């Protein structure tokens, strides 16, 4: 079972205010775990999806969760480089800065 890092206070406040959304979100997350992929692969794919969607909060969350699974900085950074050809250099640099927000504070 994946041991997740503590979510940010804003998330905690939001789900306390809207518990039905939290419950629905947890059901979606659980349903996505069904399948043959291991946790590390799932986490790196979710990071890649977050990068492609340019979702800063999701990128922060994905990096925190990746680190909790002992995924290395080099593996995380490779996902950035894989995205570069698709999302372009300016977006890749933005993503790099968002990932550094977490890596520099670990």
N, C-alpha and C positions, 0 to 999 in steps of 0.2 A: 504494500500500500504506500502510495506517495505521501511523504510528510511535507506538507506545504508550509511556506513561510507565512508569518502573520500578515494579513491584508492591511493596507493603509487605513487610517482612521476614517477617511472620507467614505470608503467602501463600507466599513462597519456601521457608520452612521446611516448611510443610505439603506442598507438591508435591514437595519433595525426599524427604520421608518416604513419600509415597504417589504414586509416579510413574505408576502405571496410572490413577489418578483424574485426574491432570493431562492425560494423553494423551486420555482420554475427554472431558474438559472441552474440550480444544482441538478435538476432532472436532465436538462440538456447536456450538461457536462458529463454526467454519469453515462448517458446513452452513447456519447462519443467515445467512451473507453472500450466499448465492445469491439473486438477485432484482434487480429494477429500482431499488431505493432507493439513493440516494447515501449516502456515509459520514456526512455531517452529519445527514441525516434519520434514519438508523439510530441514530446516537448519541443524538439527542434522544428518539426513541421508547424506546430502552433506559433512558434516564433516567426517562421517564414511567412505564415499567413498574416500575422500582425504587421510585419514589415511591409508586405505588399499592400495592405489596407491603410498603411500610414497611420496607425493608431498608437499614439505615444503611450497612453496608459496601458494598453494591452502588451506593448513591447516591454515596458517596465515590469509588468507582472510576469511575462514569459521569461525574462532574464532572471528575475528573483527565483522563480520556480525551477529554472534550469540549474542555477547555482545550488539549489537545495538538493538536486539529484547528482551533484558533483560533475556536472557537465562543465568542461573547461572553457576558459576565456577564448582559447583558440578555436574551439568548436563553435562557440557562439559567434565569433567574428567571421568564421567561414560562411555562416548563413548570410551575413551582411554582404560578403563579396559575391555570393551566388545570386543575390537579388539585384546587384548593381546593373547588370545588363538589361533587366526588365524594368526597373523603376527609375533608372537614370542616375547620374552622378549627384546632382543637387539633393535628390531625395535620399540617396545612400548616405551622404554626409550628414543629413539631418538624423537619419536612423542611427548612425554611428554615435552622434552626440547623445541621443536618448539612451542608448545602451551604455555609454560611458557614465551617465548619471548613476546607474546602478553599480557597474563594475568598480567605479572609483570609491563608492561608499560601502563596499562589502567588507 
